[in-house]
Amino acid sequence: MGKREPFLVRVDPEVLDAVRRWARDDLRSVNAQVEFLLRRALQKEGRLAKGRVTERPGENERD
């Protein structure tokens, strides 16, 4: 992965709590979980450039 760009996001506390639990279940940081979810949504909608990797090596997507 290349350079990371920080950004601030405001989110409903209930949503953040759910993301925290999910990240903990998947052994990821909240930041990594948010990026994972964004990438998955972008791929599903065809908005991510072709050939990009969804996951970091060694990570498995659970559906």
PyMOL commands that set and color helices and strands:
alter all, ss='L'
color gray80, all
select helices_A, chain A and resi 13-25+30-44
alter helices_A, ss='H'
color red, helices_A
deselect
rebuild
show_as cartoon
